[in-house]
Amino acid sequence: MKKMLLLVRWIVGLLFIFSGLIKVNDPIGLSYKMQEFFEVWNMHFLNDYALFFSIAMNSFEVLAGVAIIIGWRIKLFSWLLLLLIIFFTFLTGYAHYSGKIKTCGCFGDCLPLTSAQSFYKDLFLLVLIVLLVGFQKHIKSALSNAWAFTLVALTLVLSTGAQLYVLKHLPWVDCLPYKVGNNILQKMEMPAGATLDSMQIVFEYQKEGKTIEFDQDHFPENFDDSYIFISRKDKLVKKGNGLKPAIIDFSLKTLDGFDTTQAVLSKKGKYVFILAKDASNIAQWKKKVHDVLNNYRFSENGIPVIFVSAEGAKIKAEFPGHIVLNCDATVLKTAARVNPTFMYMDGATILKKWSYEDVYDQYSKY
């Protein structure tokens, strides 16, 4: 019994530590996933608290995993994990059976799981945690109370501190399509072997009180004004294999609305993107960005600077004389976890990425 419970504790603990640490690397990513659930459930009032929930959830997963492994406060943490895994199982089950959420973000963007994989993983953990709750009396702490408390407290401080760090300095490991070394144009291409969904246009008409359906290639031979139009719909004929480009909707437009994506990314030579999702916190970073631009004088050294934002007009007002392009905010949330992020480019290839907090010291090395 003791060996079995020890094995169960290690499996549960390591899974929660692993899950938490992956998301500690990118707490903003989990906050966006939470907002996706909030949108589906019309709970928009929670969007402003998503980042707080994300940081707290990630820290608790790591902390609880450590506590379960060492057996500290086993009654408290086994019950807390049971409540948590019931909640997680509901979320992943909803995502799996509703089809409204494609991935749950359980292991972040570095290890994406389908909704089905996440749901079955949570069912497995649910069984193991029920065992821990049922046999908690047989589990003793491997450390003294003082040492156990110190270890758990240190875990909480480090996991929370790590998240506060990456919120200012970008994730340590970038698992998104806009990571260093990737070519944006190549990532926008359809992958080899990809097949798209095959759709068919189906028309619905009424004639002499009867409803008639037909596709665009099979209009009735006697089709005339006696046919009364009801609807037009797209019908799935054959489903594709699900493969799609890693980057789908990256689009750069001038403030006048002209699409300049290909012109910019196809240009040879080095340049700098400054990706600012919006201008909401511009008062915090405007001076630092101005200092960087004035210190390095990119444009004077033949390296153009291009601001990219979902609020291009506001950015232009603060940085007159610089090129400013518009881009979708959702794209920028993926490409730049810190607002703003400097992206050092060579053509369409990303050479380096820096938070605005780090670029002043880091750019001189390149």
C-alpha positions in Angstrom: 0.0 0.0 0.0 2.7 2.5 1.0 4.7 1.8 -2.2 1.6 2.3 -4.3 0.7 5.5 -2.6 4.3 6.8 -3.0 4.1 6.0 -6.7 0.7 7.8 -7.0 2.0 10.8 -5.1 5.1 11.1 -7.4 2.9 10.8 -10.6 0.4 13.4 -9.4 3.0 15.7 -8.0 5.3 15.6 -11.0 2.4 16.2 -13.4 1.2 19.2 -11.5 4.8 20.6 -11.2 5.4 20.0 -14.9 2.1 21.6 -15.9 2.6 24.6 -13.6 6.2 25.2 -14.7 5.4 25.2 -18.4 2.8 27.8 -17.8 5.0 29.8 -15.4 7.2 30.3 -18.4 4.3 32.2 -20.1 1.5 33.2 -17.7 0.0 35.6 -20.3 -0.7 32.7 -22.6 -2.8 31.0 -19.9 -4.6 34.3 -19.2 -5.6 34.5 -22.9 -6.9 31.0 -22.8 -9.0 31.9 -19.7 -10.4 34.9 -21.6 -11.4 32.5 -24.4 -13.5 30.5 -21.9 -14.9 33.7 -20.4 -15.9 34.9 -23.9 -17.7 31.6 -24.7 -19.6 31.8 -21.4 -20.3 35.5 -21.7 -18.4 36.2 -18.5 -16.6 39.2 -19.9 -16.4 40.9 -16.5 -13.7 38.4 -15.5 -11.3 39.3 -18.4 -9.5 42.0 -16.4 -8.7 39.4 -13.7 -7.5 36.7 -16.0 -3.8 37.4 -15.5 -4.1 37.4 -11.7 -6.0 34.0 -12.0 -3.3 32.7 -14.3 -0.4 33.6 -12.0 -2.2 32.2 -8.9 -3.2 29.0 -10.7 0.3 28.3 -12.0 2.0 29.0 -8.6 -0.6 26.8 -6.9 0.0 23.9 -9.3 3.7 23.9 -8.6 3.3 24.4 -4.9 0.6 21.6 -4.6 2.8 19.2 -6.6 5.7 19.7 -4.2 3.4 19.3 -1.1 1.9 16.1 -2.5 5.3 14.5 -3.2 6.7 15.3 0.3 3.4 14.4 1.9 3.0 17.7 3.7 -0.5 18.7 4.9 -1.7 15.8 2.8 -5.4 16.1 4.0 -5.5 19.8 2.9 -3.7 19.4 -0.4 -5.3 16.1 -1.5 -8.8 17.7 -1.0 -7.7 21.0 -2.8 -6.3 19.0 -5.7 -9.5 16.9 -5.9 -11.6 20.1 -6.1 -9.1 21.5 -8.7 -9.1 18.4 -10.9 -12.9 18.2 -10.8 -13.0 21.7 -12.1 -10.3 21.0 -14.7 -12.2 17.9 -15.8 -15.3 20.0 -16.3 -13.4 22.5 -18.4 -11.7 20.0 -20.6 -14.9 17.9 -20.9 -16.7 21.1 -22.0 -14.0 21.9 -24.5 -14.0 18.3 -25.9 -17.8 17.8 -26.2 -18.8 21.3 -27.1 -16.2 21.9 -29.8 -16.1 25.6 -28.9 -12.6 25.5 -27.4 -9.9 23.6 -29.5 -7.2 23.4 -26.7 -7.5 24.0 -23.0 -3.9 25.3 -22.4 -3.2 22.7 -19.8 0.4 22.4 -20.7 0.7 25.8 -22.4 1.8 26.5 -25.9 5.0 24.4 -25.5 3.1 21.2 -25.3 -0.3 21.7 -26.9 -2.9 19.0 -26.3 -6.1 18.5 -28.1 -9.3 18.9 -26.0 -9.7 15.1 -26.0 -6.2 14.4 -24.8 -6.6 17.0 -22.0 -9.9 15.5 -20.9 -8.6 11.9 -20.7 -5.5 13.2 -18.9 -7.7 14.8 -16.3 -9.8 11.7 -15.9 -6.6 9.8 -15.2 -5.5 12.3 -12.6 -9.0 12.3 -11.1 -8.7 8.6 -10.4 -5.2 9.0 -8.8 -6.3 11.9 -6.6 -9.4 10.1 -5.4 -7.0 7.4 -4.2 -4.9 10.0 -2.3 -8.0 11.3 -0.7 -9.3 7.9 0.2 -5.9 6.7 1.7 -4.6 10.0 3.1 -4.4 8.5 6.6 -1.6 6.2 5.4 0.6 9.1 4.1 3.1 10.7 6.4 5.3 13.8 5.6 8.8 12.9 4.5 10.1 16.1 6.1 9.7 17.9 9.4 7.0 20.5 9.5 9.6 23.3 9.5 11.6 22.0 6.5 8.4 21.2 4.6 7.0 24.6 5.2 10.2 26.2 4.1 10.3 24.2 0.9 6.7 25.0 0.0 7.1 28.6 0.8 10.3 28.8 -1.3 8.4 27.1 -4.1 5.6 29.7 -3.9 8.1 32.7 -3.9 10.2 31.3 -6.8 7.2 30.3 -9.0 5.4 33.7 -8.5 8.7 35.7 -8.9 9.5 33.9 -12.1 6.1 34.8 -13.6 6.5 38.5 -12.6 9.9 38.4 -14.3 8.7 37.1 -17.6 5.8 39.6 -17.7 8.5 42.2 -18.2 11.2 40.3 -20.0 9.5 37.8 -22.3 9.3 34.0 -21.7 12.6 32.1 -21.3 11.4 29.6 -23.9 9.4 30.9 -26.8 7.1 28.1 -28.2 5.1 30.3 -30.5 5.4 30.7 -34.3 7.1 34.0 -33.9 10.1 32.7 -32.0 13.7 33.6 -32.9 14.9 31.8 -36.0 11.5 31.5 -37.7 10.8 32.9 -41.1 7.3 34.6 -41.0 6.6 34.1 -44.7 7.6 30.4 -44.5 5.3 30.0 -41.5 2.5 31.5 -43.5 2.8 28.8 -46.2 0.5 25.8 -46.3 2.4 22.8 -44.9 3.2 19.9 -47.2 0.4 17.3 -47.4 -2.2 19.6 -46.1 -5.7 19.2 -47.4 -8.5 21.8 -46.9 -12.1 21.1 -46.1 -14.1 20.6 -49.3 -17.2 22.7 -49.3 -20.3 22.7 -51.5 -22.8 25.5 -51.9 -26.3 24.3 -51.4 -29.4 26.3 -52.3 -32.8 25.9 -50.8 -35.9 26.9 -52.8 -39.6 26.4 -52.5 -41.8 25.4 -55.5 -45.4 24.6 -55.3 -45.3 24.3 -51.5 -42.4 21.9 -51.6 -38.8 22.6 -50.3 -36.2 21.7 -52.9 -32.4 21.6 -52.3 -29.7 21.5 -55.0 -26.0 22.5 -55.4 -24.5 25.0 -57.8 -23.8 22.2 -60.4 -27.3 20.7 -60.4 -29.8 23.4 -61.0 -33.2 22.0 -62.0 -33.7 22.1 -65.8 -37.0 23.9 -65.4 -35.6 26.5 -63.1 -37.6 29.8 -63.4 -39.3 32.5 -61.4 -41.6 30.0 -59.9 -38.8 28.9 -57.6 -38.8 31.0 -54.4 -35.4 31.4 -52.8 -35.2 30.4 -49.1 -31.5 30.1 -48.2 -28.0 29.4 -49.3 -25.6 27.4 -47.1 -22.1 25.8 -47.3 -22.2 22.1 -46.8 -19.1 20.1 -45.8 -18.4 17.4 -48.4 -15.0 16.2 -47.3 -13.1 17.2 -44.2 -9.5 18.1 -44.6 -6.7 16.7 -42.5 -6.5 19.7 -40.2 -3.0 20.8 -41.2 -2.7 24.5 -41.6 0.0 27.2 -41.6 1.5 28.0 -38.2 0.8 31.7 -38.9 -2.5 32.4 -40.5 -3.6 36.0 -40.2 -0.4 38.1 -40.0 -1.2 41.2 -42.0 0.5 44.6 -42.1 -1.5 47.6 -43.3 -0.7 51.3 -43.6 -2.7 53.8 -41.6 -4.7 54.3 -44.9 -5.6 50.6 -45.1 -3.2 49.5 -47.8 -1.8 46.0 -47.3 1.9 46.0 -47.3 2.7 42.6 -45.7 4.6 41.1 -48.7 6.4 44.4 -49.4 7.8 44.6 -45.9 8.6 40.9 -45.3 10.1 40.4 -48.8 12.5 43.3 -48.3 16.1 42.3 -48.0 18.3 43.5 -45.2 17.9 44.2 -41.5 15.2 46.3 -39.8 13.5 46.5 -36.5 9.8 45.9 -35.7 8.5 47.5 -32.5 5.4 45.5 -31.7 2.9 47.3 -29.5 -0.4 45.7 -29.2 -2.0 48.9 -28.1 -1.3 52.3 -26.6 -2.9 51.5 -23.2 0.3 51.6 -21.2 2.3 53.9 -23.5 3.1 56.3 -20.6 5.1 53.5 -19.0 7.3 52.7 -22.0 7.3 55.8 -24.3 10.4 57.4 -22.7 12.4 54.1 -22.7 11.6 53.5 -26.4 12.6 57.1 -27.3 15.9 56.6 -25.4 16.6 53.5 -27.3 15.8 55.1 -30.7 17.9 58.2 -29.9 20.8 56.2 -28.5 21.1 53.7 -31.4 19.8 55.8 -34.2 18.7 52.7 -36.2 17.5 54.5 -39.2 20.7 56.6 -39.5 22.7 53.4 -39.4 20.6 52.0 -42.3 18.3 49.9 -40.1 14.7 51.0 -40.6 12.4 51.1 -37.6 8.7 50.0 -38.1 6.1 50.3 -35.4 3.4 47.7 -35.6 0.2 48.1 -33.6 -3.5 47.6 -33.5 -3.7 51.3 -32.6 -1.4 52.7 -35.2 -2.8 56.3 -35.2 -2.1 56.6 -31.4 1.4 55.3 -31.8 2.0 57.6 -34.7 1.1 60.6 -32.6 3.7 59.7 -30.0 6.4 58.7 -32.5 6.1 61.1 -35.4 8.6 60.6 -38.2 8.6 56.8 -37.8 6.9 54.3 -40.0 3.7 52.9 -38.3 1.7 50.0 -39.6 -1.5 48.5 -38.3 -1.9 44.8 -37.4 -4.6 42.7 -35.7 -4.4 42.8 -31.8 -4.8 39.1 -31.6 -1.8 38.5 -33.8 0.3 40.9 -31.7 -0.7 39.2 -28.5 0.9 36.0 -29.9 3.9 37.6 -31.5 4.8 39.9 -28.5 4.0 38.8 -25.0 5.4 42.1 -23.6 4.0 45.4 -24.8 6.1 46.6 -26.6 8.5 44.0 -27.9 11.5 44.8 -30.2 11.8 42.2 -33.0 15.2 42.4 -34.9 14.5 41.2 -38.5 16.5 40.1 -41.5 13.9 40.0 -44.3 11.2 37.8 -43.0 13.5 36.0 -40.5 13.4 36.8 -36.8 16.9 37.3 -35.6 16.2 38.5 -32.0 13.4 39.5 -29.7 13.7 41.7 -26.7 11.3 43.3 -24.2 11.6 47.1 -24.3 13.0 46.7 -20.8 16.0 44.7 -22.2 16.7 46.1 -25.6 18.9 49.0 -24.4 21.5 46.6 -23.0 21.0 43.7 -25.4 21.0 45.3 -28.8 24.6 46.5 -28.5 25.7 42.8 -28.5 24.4 42.3 -32.0 
